[in-house]
Amino acid sequence: MADYDIVFLKPTRFEDCLKCVDYIKTDKIVHINLCDLDSDKSQRVLDFISGAVHIQEGQIINPGEKIYCSIPKNKSYQLDYKELSNNSTSHRFDEEEEIIPRYNKR
């Protein structure tokens, strides 16, 4: 592959995420714009890519709405703005989120 560090991709269907995974396997930073996908397809793509990032021991960051970046383990980055979330822990999409049930009393 060519000598570059970052790849910008905008998948239009689930099958396009295979190309993303190929770049992730070669330790490229992959900027993924999911704006053209509905929420179900976006979640499928993100789940698939999260598995590849997890295997490579990298991480995924969310710098904007429906925008994700895979960061290889040997790369560093800086977000030069405050995240929208009040949660100070890192956002990892390959970890399960605790679901707290709510019960309605009748």
TATA-V100255 format. One record per residue. SS is DSSP state (hx for helix, st for strand, lp for the rest). Layout:
ss
SS
SS
This chain:
ss
lp
lp
lp
lp
lp
st
st
st
st
lp
lp
lp
lp
hx
hx
hx
hx
hx
hx
hx
hx
hx
hx
hx
hx
lp
lp
lp
st
st
st
st
st
lp
lp
lp
lp
lp
hx
hx
hx
hx
hx
hx
hx
hx
hx
hx
hx
hx
hx
hx
hx
hx
hx
lp
lp
lp
st
st
st
st
st
st
lp
lp
st
st
st
st
st
lp
lp
lp
lp
lp
lp
lp
lp
lp
lp
lp
lp
lp
lp
lp
lp
lp
lp
lp
lp
lp
lp
lp
lp
lp
lp
lp
lp
lp
lp
lp
lp
lp
lp
lp
